[in-house]
Every structure is written in C-alpha cells, then in structure tokens.
Amino acid sequence: MAAIEKSNVALLRSKEERDFRLIYWVSFSFFLVVCVFARLLPPQWRPFPPGPNGRRSVIDEARAAANTTIPFAFMR
C-alpha cells in the first residue's frame, strides 16, 4: 500500500514539474518578445525600469519578469 502511495506522489510531482516548466517557458518566451519590443521603444516609453546596476540584458529582463509572475500560477 505504501509503495502505491509513493508512486502516486512521484507521478504527481513529475506532472507538477512538467507543468511548471511548460508555463515557465511559455511565459519566458512571451516576456522575451515584450522585452525585445520594449528595447525598440524610446526610453521614456519603456515598460520596465532599468535594473539597480543600470541596464540589464534582454534575457535577464525576460527571466526576471517570468520569475516574478510564475508563482501566481501555482497559488491556490
């Protein structure tokens, strides 16, 4: 009985990991497009302020935006 319960927990955990990765890559891709587009705008129109050490790379901005929004998808 305990082996069945452990396998169910392992399946649920792997499903959650796949869901997290899928949502992360979809949101990262979306924010990457947004950040690239924002770089084409004049500085006063950009939606993201520069980082504390000045301007960050497009990849870093997209990663930060994805890491900020992803936890909200898993709140219950």
All heavy atoms as a GROMACS GRO file, in nm:
protein
  620
    1MET      N    1   0.082  -0.120   0.000
    1MET     CA    2   0.000   0.000   0.000
    1MET      C    3   0.086   0.126   0.000
    1MET      O    4   0.056   0.220  -0.069
    1MET     CB    5  -0.092  -0.004   0.122
    1MET     CG    6  -0.196   0.103   0.120
    1MET     SD    7  -0.307   0.080  -0.016
    1MET     CE    8  -0.460   0.099   0.061
    2ALA      N    9   0.193   0.125   0.077
    2ALA     CA   10   0.281   0.240   0.084
    2ALA      C   11   0.354   0.263  -0.047
    2ALA      O   12   0.379   0.377  -0.086
    2ALA     CB   13   0.381   0.224   0.198
    3ALA      N   14   0.386   0.154  -0.119
    3ALA     CA   15   0.455   0.167  -0.248
    3ALA      C   16   0.365   0.234  -0.350
    3ALA      O   17   0.411   0.315  -0.431
    3ALA     CB   18   0.501   0.030  -0.298
    4ILE      N   19   0.237   0.201  -0.348
    4ILE     CA   20   0.142   0.263  -0.441
    4ILE      C   21   0.129   0.412  -0.409
    4ILE      O   22   0.127   0.496  -0.498
    4ILE     CB   23   0.005   0.193  -0.434
    4ILE    CG1   24   0.017   0.050  -0.486
    4ILE    CG2   25  -0.100   0.270  -0.512
    4ILE    CD1   26  -0.107  -0.032  -0.466
    5GLU      N   27   0.123   0.445  -0.282
    5GLU     CA   28   0.110   0.584  -0.241
    5GLU      C   29   0.234   0.664  -0.281
    5GLU      O   30   0.223   0.777  -0.330
    5GLU     CB   31   0.090   0.591  -0.090
    5GLU     CG   32   0.043   0.725  -0.042
    5GLU     CD   33   0.004   0.720   0.104
    5GLU    OE1   34  -0.078   0.634   0.141
    5GLU    OE2   35   0.059   0.801   0.180
    6LYS      N   36   0.355   0.606  -0.266
    6LYS     CA   37   0.477   0.674  -0.306
    6LYS      C   38   0.483   0.694  -0.457
    6LYS      O   39   0.527   0.798  -0.504
    6LYS     CB   40   0.600   0.596  -0.259
    6LYS     CG   41   0.626   0.609  -0.113
    6LYS     CD   42   0.752   0.536  -0.074
    6LYS     CE   43   0.776   0.548   0.075
    6LYS     NZ   44   0.899   0.481   0.117
    7SER      N   45   0.437   0.597  -0.533
    7SER     CA   46   0.439   0.612  -0.679
    7SER      C   47   0.340   0.719  -0.722
    7SER      O   48   0.367   0.793  -0.817
    7SER     CB   49   0.410   0.479  -0.749
    7SER     OG   50   0.276   0.440  -0.726
    8ASN      N   51   0.226   0.730  -0.654
    8ASN     CA   52   0.130   0.835  -0.687
    8ASN      C   53   0.188   0.973  -0.657
    8ASN      O   54   0.168   1.068  -0.734
    8ASN     CB   55   0.000   0.816  -0.610
    8ASN     CG   56  -0.082   0.700  -0.662
    8ASN    OD1   57  -0.062   0.655  -0.774
    8ASN    ND2   58  -0.174   0.651  -0.579
    9VAL      N   59   0.259   0.985  -0.547
    9VAL     CA   60   0.323   1.111  -0.512
    9VAL      C   61   0.430   1.145  -0.615
    9VAL      O   62   0.441   1.260  -0.659
    9VAL     CB   63   0.383   1.104  -0.369
    9VAL    CG1   64   0.470   1.225  -0.340
    9VAL    CG2   65   0.271   1.092  -0.267
   10ALA      N   66   0.508   1.046  -0.656
   10ALA     CA   67   0.612   1.070  -0.756
   10ALA      C   68   0.552   1.112  -0.889
   10ALA      O   69   0.604   1.201  -0.956
   10ALA     CB   70   0.698   0.945  -0.773
   11LEU      N   71   0.442   1.050  -0.930
   11LEU     CA   72   0.376   1.088  -1.055
   11LEU      C   73   0.320   1.230  -1.047
   11LEU      O   74   0.331   1.307  -1.143
   11LEU     CB   75   0.263   0.990  -1.088
   11LEU     CG   76   0.305   0.854  -1.138
   11LEU    CD1   77   0.183   0.763  -1.153
   11LEU    CD2   78   0.379   0.866  -1.270
   12LEU      N   79   0.261   1.264  -0.934
   12LEU     CA   80   0.208   1.398  -0.916
   12LEU      C   81   0.319   1.501  -0.919
   12LEU      O   82   0.306   1.606  -0.982
   12LEU     CB   83   0.131   1.407  -0.784
   12LEU     CG   84   0.068   1.542  -0.753
   12LEU    CD1   85  -0.036   1.577  -0.859
   12LEU    CD2   86   0.003   1.539  -0.615
   13ARG      N   87   0.430   1.472  -0.854
   13ARG     CA   88   0.544   1.564  -0.852
   13ARG      C   89   0.601   1.584  -0.992
   13ARG      O   90   0.631   1.696  -1.032
   13ARG     CB   91   0.651   1.514  -0.757
   13ARG     CG   92   0.768   1.611  -0.746
   13ARG     CD   93   0.865   1.572  -0.639
   13ARG     NE   94   0.800   1.582  -0.510
   13ARG     CZ   95   0.834   1.513  -0.404
   13ARG    NH1   96   0.932   1.425  -0.411
   13ARG    NH2   97   0.772   1.528  -0.290
   14SER      N   98   0.615   1.475  -1.068
   14SER     CA   99   0.670   1.490  -1.203
   14SER      C  100   0.573   1.566  -1.293
   14SER      O  101   0.616   1.644  -1.378
   14SER     CB  102   0.702   1.353  -1.264
   14SER     OG  103   0.585   1.280  -1.289
   15LYS      N  104   0.442   1.548  -1.273
   15LYS     CA  105   0.344   1.624  -1.351
   15LYS      C  106   0.352   1.772  -1.317
   15LYS      O  107   0.348   1.857  -1.404
   15LYS     CB  108   0.204   1.573  -1.325
   15LYS     CG  109   0.098   1.643  -1.408
   15LYS     CD  110  -0.041   1.595  -1.374
   15LYS     CE  111  -0.149   1.665  -1.451
   15LYS     NZ  112  -0.137   1.807  -1.465
   16GLU      N  113   0.367   1.804  -1.189
   16GLU     CA  114   0.380   1.943  -1.148
   16GLU      C  115   0.508   2.005  -1.203
   16GLU      O  116   0.508   2.121  -1.243
   16GLU     CB  117   0.377   1.955  -0.996
   16GLU     CG  118   0.240   1.933  -0.938
   16GLU     CD  119   0.238   1.940  -0.786
   16GLU    OE1  120   0.347   1.945  -0.726
   16GLU    OE2  121   0.128   1.940  -0.730
   17GLU      N  122   0.616   1.928  -1.206
   17GLU     CA  123   0.741   1.979  -1.263
   17GLU      C  124   0.725   2.008  -1.412
   17GLU      O  125   0.773   2.111  -1.460
   17GLU     CB  126   0.854   1.879  -1.241
   17GLU     CG  127   0.902   1.872  -1.098
   17GLU     CD  128   1.005   1.763  -1.077
   17GLU    OE1  129   1.046   1.698  -1.175
   17GLU    OE2  130   1.043   1.742  -0.961
   18ARG      N  131   0.659   1.918  -1.484
   18ARG     CA  132   0.635   1.942  -1.627
   18ARG      C  133   0.547   2.064  -1.648
   18ARG      O  134   0.573   2.146  -1.736
   18ARG     CB  135   0.568   1.820  -1.691
   18ARG     CG  136   0.662   1.710  -1.728
   18ARG     CD  137   0.587   1.608  -1.810
   18ARG     NE  138   0.461   1.575  -1.744
   18ARG     CZ  139   0.425   1.455  -1.703
   18ARG    NH1  140   0.503   1.354  -1.726
   18ARG    NH2  141   0.311   1.435  -1.642
   19ASP      N  142   0.443   2.077  -1.566
   19ASP     CA  143   0.355   2.194  -1.576
   19ASP      C  144   0.431   2.323  -1.550
   19ASP      O  145   0.415   2.421  -1.622
   19ASP     CB  146   0.238   2.183  -1.478
   19ASP     CG  147   0.140   2.073  -1.515
   19ASP    OD1  148   0.146   2.023  -1.629
   19ASP    OD2  149   0.059   2.037  -1.427
   20PHE      N  150   0.515   2.320  -1.447
   20PHE     CA  151   0.594   2.439  -1.414
   20PHE      C  152   0.686   2.476  -1.529
   20PHE      O  153   0.694   2.592  -1.569
   20PHE     CB  154   0.676   2.416  -1.287
   20PHE     CG  155   0.765   2.531  -1.253
   20PHE    CD1  156   0.714   2.641  -1.187
   20PHE    CD2  157   0.899   2.531  -1.289
   20PHE    CE1  158   0.796   2.750  -1.156
   20PHE    CE2  159   0.981   2.638  -1.259
   20PHE     CZ  160   0.929   2.748  -1.193
   21ARG      N  161   0.757   2.378  -1.583
   21ARG     CA  162   0.849   2.406  -1.694
   21ARG      C  163   0.776   2.458  -1.817
   21ARG      O  164   0.823   2.550  -1.884
   21ARG     CB  165   0.929   2.281  -1.728
   21ARG     CG  166   1.032   2.250  -1.623
   21ARG     CD  167   1.117   2.132  -1.662
   21ARG     NE  168   1.214   2.107  -1.556
   21ARG     CZ  169   1.252   1.989  -1.519
   21ARG    NH1  170   1.205   1.882  -1.580
   21ARG    NH2  171   1.340   1.974  -1.423
   22LEU      N  172   0.662   2.400  -1.846
   22LEU     CA  173   0.584   2.445  -1.962
   22LEU      C  174   0.539   2.589  -1.943
   22LEU      O  175   0.557   2.674  -2.032
   22LEU     CB  176   0.463   2.355  -1.984
   22LEU     CG  177   0.368   2.398  -2.096
   22LEU    CD1  178   0.436   2.386  -2.230
   22LEU    CD2  179   0.242   2.318  -2.091
   23ILE      N  180   0.483   2.619  -1.828
   23ILE     CA  181   0.436   2.755  -1.801
   23ILE      C  182   0.554   2.852  -1.798
   23ILE      O  183   0.545   2.964  -1.848
   23ILE     CB  184   0.356   2.760  -1.669
   23ILE    CG1  185   0.225   2.683  -1.685
   23ILE    CG2  186   0.328   2.903  -1.627
   23ILE    CD1  187   0.149   2.665  -1.557
   24TYR      N  188   0.667   2.808  -1.743
   24TYR     CA  189   0.784   2.895  -1.738
   24TYR      C  190   0.832   2.929  -1.878
   24TYR      O  191   0.856   3.046  -1.909
   24TYR     CB  192   0.898   2.829  -1.659
   24TYR     CG  193   1.020   2.917  -1.654
   24TYR    CD1  194   1.028   3.018  -1.559
   24TYR    CD2  195   1.125   2.901  -1.743
   24TYR    CE1  196   1.139   3.101  -1.554
   24TYR    CE2  197   1.235   2.983  -1.739
   24TYR     CZ  198   1.242   3.083  -1.644
   24TYR     OH  199   1.350   3.165  -1.639
   25TRP      N  200   0.846   2.830  -1.966
   25TRP     CA  201   0.899   2.857  -2.099
   25TRP      C  202   0.801   2.936  -2.185
   25TRP      O  203   0.843   3.020  -2.266
   25TRP     CB  204   0.941   2.728  -2.168
   25TRP     CG  205   1.069   2.678  -2.110
   25TRP    CD1  206   1.085   2.569  -2.031
   25TRP    CD2  207   1.198   2.740  -2.120
   25TRP    NE1  208   1.217   2.558  -1.992
   25TRP    CE2  209   1.288   2.661  -2.045
   25TRP    CE3  210   1.246   2.853  -2.184
   25TRP    CZ2  211   1.422   2.694  -2.034
   25TRP    CZ3  212   1.380   2.884  -2.172
   25TRP    CH2  213   1.466   2.806  -2.099
   26VAL      N  214   0.673   2.915  -2.166
   26VAL     CA  215   0.575   2.994  -2.240
   26VAL      C  216   0.581   3.140  -2.194
   26VAL      O  217   0.585   3.232  -2.276
   26VAL     CB  218   0.432   2.936  -2.224
   26VAL    CG1  219   0.327   3.033  -2.273
   26VAL    CG2  220   0.422   2.804  -2.296
   27SER      N  221   0.584   3.161  -2.062
   27SER     CA  222   0.588   3.299  -2.013
   27SER      C  223   0.724   3.364  -2.043
   27SER      O  224   0.729   3.482  -2.077
   27SER     CB  225   0.558   3.304  -1.863
   27SER     OG  226   0.660   3.241  -1.791
   28PHE      N  227   0.833   3.289  -2.035
   28PHE     CA  228   0.964   3.345  -2.069
   28PHE      C  229   0.966   3.388  -2.216
   28PHE      O  230   1.016   3.496  -2.249
   28PHE     CB  231   1.074   3.242  -2.042
   28PHE     CG  232   1.210   3.290  -2.085
   28PHE    CD1  233   1.280   3.380  -2.007
   28PHE    CD2  234   1.267   3.244  -2.203
   28PHE    CE1  235   1.406   3.424  -2.046
   28PHE    CE2  236   1.392   3.288  -2.242
   28PHE     CZ  237   1.462   3.377  -2.164
   29SER      N  238   0.911   3.305  -2.303
   29SER     CA  239   0.906   3.340  -2.446
   29SER      C  240   0.823   3.466  -2.468
   29SER      O  241   0.862   3.554  -2.546
   29SER     CB  242   0.849   3.225  -2.527
   29SER     OG  243   0.925   3.109  -2.510
   30PHE      N  244   0.710   3.474  -2.400
   30PHE     CA  245   0.624   3.592  -2.412
   30PHE      C  246   0.698   3.718  -2.365
   30PHE      O  247   0.701   3.820  -2.435
   30PHE     CB  248   0.496   3.573  -2.331
   30PHE     CG  249   0.413   3.697  -2.320
   30PHE    CD1  250   0.337   3.741  -2.428
   30PHE    CD2  251   0.412   3.771  -2.204
   30PHE    CE1  252   0.261   3.856  -2.418
   30PHE    CE2  253   0.337   3.887  -2.193
   30PHE     CZ  254   0.261   3.929  -2.301
   31PHE      N  255   0.760   3.710  -2.248
   31PHE     CA  256   0.830   3.827  -2.194
   31PHE      C  257   0.955   3.860  -2.275
   31PHE      O  258   0.994   3.976  -2.282
   31PHE     CB  259   0.865   3.807  -2.047
   31PHE     CG  260   0.747   3.821  -1.957
   31PHE    CD1  261   0.705   3.715  -1.878
   31PHE    CD2  262   0.676   3.939  -1.951
   31PHE    CE1  263   0.595   3.728  -1.794
   31PHE    CE2  264   0.565   3.953  -1.869
   31PHE     CZ  265   0.525   3.847  -1.790
   32LEU      N  266   1.016   3.762  -2.339
   32LEU     CA  267   1.130   3.789  -2.425
   32LEU      C  268   1.087   3.875  -2.544
   32LEU      O  269   1.154   3.972  -2.579
   32LEU     CB  270   1.194   3.659  -2.472
   32LEU     CG  271   1.321   3.672  -2.555
   32LEU    CD1  272   1.430   3.740  -2.473
   32LEU    CD2  273   1.366   3.536  -2.602
   33VAL      N  274   0.973   3.840  -2.603
   33VAL     CA  275   0.920   3.921  -2.714
   33VAL      C  276   0.887   4.061  -2.665
   33VAL      O  277   0.918   4.161  -2.732
   33VAL     CB  278   0.797   3.852  -2.776
   33VAL    CG1  279   0.726   3.944  -2.875
   33VAL    CG2  280   0.838   3.722  -2.844
   34VAL      N  281   0.825   4.072  -2.548
   34VAL     CA  282   0.790   4.203  -2.492
   34VAL      C  283   0.916   4.286  -2.466
   34VAL      O  284   0.921   4.405  -2.497
   34VAL     CB  285   0.707   4.187  -2.363
   34VAL    CG1  286   0.692   4.319  -2.290
   34VAL    CG2  287   0.572   4.128  -2.394
   35CYS      N  288   1.020   4.224  -2.411
   35CYS     CA  289   1.143   4.296  -2.380
   35CYS      C  290   1.216   4.341  -2.506
   35CYS      O  291   1.271   4.451  -2.510
   35CYS     CB  292   1.235   4.211  -2.294
   35CYS     SG  293   1.172   4.186  -2.127
   36VAL      N  294   1.215   4.257  -2.609
   36VAL     CA  295   1.277   4.297  -2.735
   36VAL      C  296   1.202   4.414  -2.794
   36VAL      O  297   1.261   4.512  -2.841
   36VAL     CB  298   1.284   4.178  -2.833
   36VAL    CG1  299   1.319   4.224  -2.973
   36VAL    CG2  300   1.383   4.075  -2.784
   37PHE      N  301   1.069   4.406  -2.793
   37PHE     CA  302   0.988   4.518  -2.844
   37PHE      C  303   1.011   4.644  -2.761
   37PHE      O  304   1.019   4.754  -2.816
   37PHE     CB  305   0.839   4.479  -2.842
   37PHE     CG  306   0.749   4.588  -2.892
   37PHE    CD1  307   0.744   4.622  -3.025
   37PHE    CD2  308   0.669   4.658  -2.802
   37PHE    CE1  309   0.661   4.723  -3.070
   37PHE    CE2  310   0.586   4.758  -2.846
   37PHE     CZ  311   0.583   4.792  -2.981
   38ALA      N  312   1.023   4.629  -2.630
   38ALA     CA  313   1.045   4.745  -2.542
   38ALA      C  314   1.178   4.812  -2.572
   38ALA      O  315   1.190   4.935  -2.559
   38ALA     CB  316   1.038   4.702  -2.396
   39ARG      N  317   1.278   4.736  -2.612
   39ARG     CA  318   1.408   4.795  -2.645
   39ARG      C  319   1.398   4.882  -2.770
   39ARG      O  320   1.479   4.970  -2.791
   39ARG     CB  321   1.512   4.687  -2.669
   39ARG     CG  322   1.558   4.619  -2.544
   39ARG     CD  323   1.644   4.715  -2.461
   39ARG     NE  324   1.676   4.658  -2.334
   39ARG     CZ  325   1.792   4.602  -2.304
   39ARG    NH1  326   1.887   4.596  -2.394
   39ARG    NH2  327   1.812   4.554  -2.184
   40LEU      N  328   1.300   4.855  -2.854
   40LEU     CA  329   1.283   4.934  -2.975
   40LEU      C  330   1.212   5.067  -2.948
   40LEU      O  331   1.214   5.156  -3.032
   40LEU     CB  332   1.206   4.854  -3.081
   40LEU     CG  333   1.272   4.724  -3.126
   40LEU    CD1  334   1.180   4.647  -3.218
   40LEU    CD2  335   1.406   4.749  -3.191
   41LEU      N  336   1.148   5.077  -2.832
   41LEU     CA  337   1.076   5.199  -2.796
   41LEU      C  338   1.172   5.304  -2.741
   41LEU      O  339   1.280   5.270  -2.691
   41LEU     CB  340   0.971   5.167  -2.689
   41LEU     CG  341   0.856   5.077  -2.729
   41LEU    CD1  342   0.773   5.044  -2.606
   41LEU    CD2  343   0.771   5.140  -2.836
   42PRO      N  344   1.133   5.432  -2.747
   42PRO     CA  345   1.215   5.534  -2.680
   42PRO      C  346   1.221   5.508  -2.530
   42PRO      O  347   1.130   5.449  -2.472
   42PRO     CB  348   1.138   5.664  -2.708
   42PRO     CG  349   1.048   5.633  -2.822
   42PRO     CD  350   1.020   5.487  -2.818
   43PRO      N  351   1.328   5.550  -2.464
   43PRO     CA  352   1.347   5.518  -2.321
   43PRO      C  353   1.232   5.561  -2.230
   43PRO      O  354   1.200   5.492  -2.134
   43PRO     CB  355   1.475   5.592  -2.284
   43PRO     CG  356   1.548   5.608  -2.411
   43PRO     CD  357   1.445   5.620  -2.518
   44GLN      N  358   1.169   5.673  -2.259
   44GLN     CA  359   1.061   5.718  -2.170
   44GLN      C  360   0.934   5.634  -2.185
   44GLN      O  361   0.845   5.642  -2.102
   44GLN     CB  362   1.031   5.868  -2.192
   44GLN     CG  363   0.975   5.901  -2.327
   44GLN     CD  364   1.083   5.938  -2.429
   44GLN    OE1  365   1.199   5.904  -2.411
   44GLN    NE2  366   1.044   6.006  -2.534
   45TRP      N  367   0.922   5.554  -2.290
   45TRP     CA  368   0.804   5.471  -2.310
   45TRP      C  369   0.823   5.326  -2.266
   45TRP      O  370   0.730   5.246  -2.276
   45TRP     CB  371   0.765   5.470  -2.457
   45TRP     CG  372   0.716   5.599  -2.511
   45TRP    CD1  373   0.697   5.715  -2.444
   45TRP    CD2  374   0.678   5.624  -2.646
   45TRP    NE1  375   0.652   5.811  -2.528
   45TRP    CE2  376   0.638   5.758  -2.654
   45TRP    CE3  377   0.675   5.547  -2.761
   45TRP    CZ2  378   0.595   5.816  -2.772
   45TRP    CZ3  379   0.633   5.604  -2.878
   45TRP    CH2  380   0.592   5.738  -2.884
   46ARG      N  381   0.938   5.291  -2.221
   46ARG     CA  382   0.966   5.151  -2.186
   46ARG      C  383   0.890   5.108  -2.062
   46ARG      O  384   0.886   5.181  -1.963
   46ARG     CB  385   1.115   5.130  -2.165
   46ARG     CG  386   1.190   5.145  -2.294
   46ARG     CD  387   1.333   5.109  -2.280
   46ARG     NE  388   1.396   5.132  -2.411
   46ARG     CZ  389   1.523   5.153  -2.426
   46ARG    NH1  390   1.604   5.152  -2.323
   46ARG    NH2  391   1.572   5.173  -2.546
   47PRO      N  392   0.831   4.988  -2.066
   47PRO     CA  393   0.752   4.942  -1.950
   47PRO      C  394   0.836   4.896  -1.832
   47PRO      O  395   0.786   4.890  -1.721
   47PRO     CB  396   0.671   4.826  -2.007
   47PRO     CG  397   0.751   4.776  -2.122
   47PRO     CD  398   0.823   4.896  -2.178
   48PHE      N  399   0.963   4.859  -1.856
   48PHE     CA  400   1.047   4.809  -1.749
   48PHE      C  401   1.153   4.912  -1.714
   48PHE      O  402   1.226   4.958  -1.801
   48PHE     CB  403   1.118   4.680  -1.791
   48PHE     CG  404   1.026   4.571  -1.835
   48PHE    CD1  405   1.026   4.526  -1.966
   48PHE    CD2  406   0.937   4.514  -1.746
   48PHE    CE1  407   0.941   4.426  -2.006
   48PHE    CE2  408   0.851   4.414  -1.786
   48PHE     CZ  409   0.853   4.369  -1.917
   49PRO      N  410   1.164   4.949  -1.587
   49PRO     CA  411   1.273   5.040  -1.549
   49PRO      C  412   1.406   4.966  -1.554
   49PRO      O  413   1.410   4.843  -1.546
   49PRO     CB  414   1.237   5.079  -1.406
   49PRO     CG  415   1.156   4.967  -1.356
   49PRO     CD  416   1.082   4.911  -1.475
   50PRO      N  417   1.517   5.037  -1.569
   50PRO     CA  418   1.647   4.969  -1.568
   50PRO      C  419   1.673   4.907  -1.432
   50PRO      O  420   1.617   4.948  -1.330
   50PRO     CB  421   1.747   5.080  -1.599
   50PRO     CG  422   1.674   5.207  -1.576
   50PRO     CD  423   1.528   5.180  -1.588
   51GLY      N  424   1.758   4.807  -1.430
   51GLY     CA  425   1.792   4.738  -1.306
   51GLY      C  426   1.871   4.827  -1.212
   51GLY      O  427   1.908   4.938  -1.246
   52PRO      N  428   1.900   4.778  -1.092
   52PRO     CA  429   1.972   4.860  -0.994
   52PRO      C  430   2.114   4.895  -1.039
   52PRO      O  431   2.168   4.998  -0.999
   52PRO     CB  432   1.975   4.773  -0.869
   52PRO     CG  433   1.946   4.636  -0.915
   52PRO     CD  434   1.866   4.648  -1.042
   53ASN      N  435   2.174   4.812  -1.122
   53ASN     CA  436   2.310   4.838  -1.171
   53ASN      C  437   2.308   4.893  -1.314
   53ASN      O  438   2.400   4.872  -1.390
   53ASN     CB  439   2.394   4.711  -1.167
   53ASN     CG  440   2.407   4.658  -1.026
   53ASN    OD1  441   2.405   4.736  -0.932
   53ASN    ND2  442   2.419   4.529  -1.012
   54GLY      N  443   2.202   4.960  -1.350
   54GLY     CA  444   2.190   5.010  -1.486
   54GLY      C  445   2.106   4.918  -1.572
   54GLY      O  446   2.024   4.842  -1.522
   55ARG      N  447   2.130   4.921  -1.699
   55ARG     CA  448   2.050   4.844  -1.793
   55ARG      C  449   2.093   4.697  -1.793
   55ARG      O  450   2.211   4.665  -1.792
   55ARG     CB  451   2.070   4.903  -1.931
   55ARG     CG  452   1.958   4.878  -2.023
   55ARG     CD  453   1.964   4.975  -2.135
   55ARG     NE  454   1.965   4.899  -2.259
   55ARG     CZ  455   1.958   4.953  -2.377
   55ARG    NH1  456   1.954   5.083  -2.390
   55ARG    NH2  457   1.956   4.879  -2.484
   56ARG      N  458   1.993   4.608  -1.794
   56ARG     CA  459   2.020   4.464  -1.798
   56ARG      C  460   2.002   4.414  -1.941
   56ARG      O  461   1.945   4.481  -2.025
   56ARG     CB  462   1.925   4.390  -1.706
   56ARG     CG  463   1.942   4.428  -1.561
   56ARG     CD  464   1.859   4.343  -1.471
   56ARG     NE  465   1.717   4.364  -1.498
   56ARG     CZ  466   1.620   4.310  -1.428
   56ARG    NH1  467   1.649   4.233  -1.327
   56ARG    NH2  468   1.494   4.333  -1.457
   57SER      N  469   2.044   4.292  -1.964
   57SER     CA  470   2.026   4.232  -2.096
   57SER      C  471   1.879   4.196  -2.116
   57SER      O  472   1.802   4.186  -2.020
   57SER     CB  473   2.114   4.107  -2.111
   57SER     OG  474   2.063   4.002  -2.032
   58VAL      N  475   1.842   4.174  -2.240
   58VAL     CA  476   1.704   4.138  -2.272
   58VAL      C  477   1.669   4.005  -2.208
   58VAL      O  478   1.559   3.987  -2.154
   58VAL     CB  479   1.686   4.131  -2.426
   58VAL    CG1  480   1.548   4.081  -2.463
   58VAL    CG2  481   1.712   4.265  -2.489
   59ILE      N  482   1.762   3.911  -2.209
   59ILE     CA  483   1.739   3.779  -2.147
   59ILE      C  484   1.716   3.794  -1.997
   59ILE      O  485   1.626   3.731  -1.941
   59ILE     CB  486   1.858   3.685  -2.175
   59ILE    CG1  487   1.880   3.666  -2.324
   59ILE    CG2  488   1.840   3.552  -2.105
   59ILE    CD1  489   1.771   3.590  -2.396
   60ASP      N  490   1.797   3.875  -1.931
   60ASP     CA  491   1.780   3.896  -1.786
   60ASP      C  492   1.647   3.961  -1.754
   60ASP      O  493   1.582   3.926  -1.655
   60ASP     CB  494   1.894   3.981  -1.730
   60ASP     CG  495   2.024   3.904  -1.718
   60ASP    OD1  496   2.019   3.780  -1.716
   60ASP    OD2  497   2.129   3.970  -1.709
   61GLU      N  498   1.606   4.058  -1.836
   61GLU     CA  499   1.476   4.122  -1.813
   61GLU      C  500   1.362   4.022  -1.830
   61GLU      O  501   1.268   4.019  -1.750
   61GLU     CB  502   1.458   4.239  -1.908
   61GLU     CG  503   1.542   4.359  -1.875
   61GLU     CD  504   1.522   4.474  -1.972
   61GLU    OE1  505   1.432   4.464  -2.059
   61GLU    OE2  506   1.594   4.573  -1.961
   62ALA      N  507   1.368   3.939  -1.934
   62ALA     CA  508   1.264   3.839  -1.957
   62ALA      C  509   1.262   3.735  -1.846
   62ALA      O  510   1.155   3.694  -1.798
   62ALA     CB  511   1.284   3.771  -2.093
   63ARG      N  512   1.379   3.693  -1.802
   63ARG     CA  513   1.387   3.595  -1.693
   63ARG      C  514   1.331   3.652  -1.564
   63ARG      O  515   1.256   3.585  -1.491
   63ARG     CB  516   1.533   3.553  -1.673
   63ARG     CG  517   1.549   3.443  -1.568
   63ARG     CD  518   1.694   3.402  -1.550
   63ARG     NE  519   1.747   3.353  -1.676
   63ARG     CZ  520   1.866   3.391  -1.725
   63ARG    NH1  521   1.941   3.477  -1.660
   63ARG    NH2  522   1.910   3.340  -1.838
   64ALA      N  523   1.363   3.777  -1.534
   64ALA     CA  524   1.312   3.840  -1.412
   64ALA      C  525   1.160   3.854  -1.417
   64ALA      O  526   1.090   3.829  -1.318
   64ALA     CB  527   1.376   3.976  -1.392
   65ALA      N  528   1.106   3.892  -1.532
   65ALA     CA  529   0.961   3.906  -1.546
   65ALA      C  530   0.892   3.770  -1.531
   65ALA      O  531   0.788   3.759  -1.465
   65ALA     CB  532   0.926   3.970  -1.680
   66ALA      N  533   0.948   3.667  -1.591
   66ALA     CA  534   0.890   3.533  -1.581
   66ALA      C  535   0.897   3.482  -1.437
   66ALA      O  536   0.800   3.426  -1.385
   66ALA     CB  537   0.960   3.437  -1.675
   67ASN      N  538   1.011   3.502  -1.372
   67ASN     CA  539   1.026   3.456  -1.234
   67ASN      C  540   0.934   3.532  -1.138
   67ASN      O  541   0.898   3.479  -1.032
   67ASN     CB  542   1.171   3.471  -1.188
   67ASN     CG  543   1.262   3.370  -1.251
   67ASN    OD1  544   1.218   3.264  -1.295
   67ASN    ND2  545   1.390   3.402  -1.258
   68THR      N  546   0.897   3.652  -1.172
   68THR     CA  547   0.807   3.730  -1.088
   68THR      C  548   0.662   3.684  -1.104
   68THR      O  549   0.587   3.680  -1.007
   68THR     CB  550   0.817   3.880  -1.124
   68THR    OG1  551   0.952   3.921  -1.104
   68THR    CG2  552   0.726   3.963  -1.037
   69THR      N  553   0.622   3.646  -1.224
   69THR     CA  554   0.482   3.614  -1.249
   69THR      C  555   0.447   3.466  -1.232
   69THR      O  556   0.333   3.434  -1.202
   69THR     CB  557   0.441   3.657  -1.391
   69THR    OG1  558   0.526   3.593  -1.485
   69THR    CG2  559   0.450   3.806  -1.405
   70ILE      N  560   0.542   3.377  -1.251
   70ILE     CA  561   0.513   3.232  -1.244
   70ILE      C  562   0.455   3.186  -1.111
   70ILE      O  563   0.362   3.107  -1.110
   70ILE     CB  564   0.640   3.151  -1.277
   70ILE    CG1  565   0.673   3.166  -1.424
   70ILE    CG2  566   0.624   3.004  -1.244
   70ILE    CD1  567   0.568   3.114  -1.515
   71PRO      N  568   0.504   3.231  -0.996
   71PRO     CA  569   0.445   3.181  -0.870
   71PRO      C  570   0.295   3.206  -0.857
   71PRO      O  571   0.226   3.129  -0.791
   71PRO     CB  572   0.522   3.258  -0.763
   71PRO     CG  573   0.653   3.289  -0.826
   71PRO     CD  574   0.621   3.316  -0.970
   72PHE      N  575   0.243   3.307  -0.922
   72PHE     CA  576   0.100   3.334  -0.914
   72PHE      C  577   0.017   3.224  -0.980
   72PHE      O  578  -0.098   3.203  -0.946
   72PHE     CB  579   0.066   3.470  -0.975
   72PHE     CG  580   0.124   3.585  -0.897
   72PHE    CD1  581   0.229   3.659  -0.948
   72PHE    CD2  582   0.076   3.616  -0.772
   72PHE    CE1  583   0.283   3.764  -0.875
   72PHE    CE2  584   0.129   3.720  -0.698
   72PHE     CZ  585   0.233   3.794  -0.751
   73ALA      N  586   0.075   3.154  -1.077
   73ALA     CA  587   0.004   3.046  -1.145
   73ALA      C  588  -0.015   2.926  -1.053
   73ALA      O  589  -0.106   2.845  -1.073
   73ALA     CB  590   0.078   3.003  -1.270
   74PHE      N  591   0.069   2.912  -0.950
   74PHE     CA  592   0.063   2.795  -0.863
   74PHE      C  593   0.003   2.825  -0.726
   74PHE      O  594   0.006   2.740  -0.638
   74PHE     CB  595   0.204   2.736  -0.849
   74PHE     CG  596   0.251   2.671  -0.976
   74PHE    CD1  597   0.325   2.742  -1.068
   74PHE    CD2  598   0.216   2.541  -1.004
   74PHE    CE1  599   0.367   2.683  -1.185
   74PHE    CE2  600   0.257   2.481  -1.122
   74PHE     CZ  601   0.333   2.553  -1.213
   75MET      N  602  -0.051   2.944  -0.708
   75MET     CA  603  -0.117   2.973  -0.580
   75MET      C  604  -0.256   2.911  -0.579
   75MET      O  605  -0.324   2.905  -0.679
   75MET     CB  606  -0.131   3.125  -0.561
   75MET     CG  607  -0.003   3.192  -0.531
   75MET     SD  608  -0.036   3.364  -0.495
   75MET     CE  609   0.122   3.416  -0.443
   76ARG      N  610  -0.295   2.864  -0.464
   76ARG     CA  611  -0.427   2.802  -0.452
   76ARG      C  612  -0.515   2.880  -0.360
   76ARG      O  613  -0.490   2.940  -0.272
   76ARG     CB  614  -0.414   2.659  -0.400
   76ARG     CG  615  -0.345   2.574  -0.499
   76ARG     CD  616  -0.336   2.434  -0.449
   76ARG     NE  617  -0.253   2.361  -0.543
   76ARG     CZ  618  -0.265   2.234  -0.563
   76ARG    NH1  619  -0.353   2.165  -0.498
   76ARG    NH2  620  -0.188   2.173  -0.647
   0.00000   0.00000   0.00000
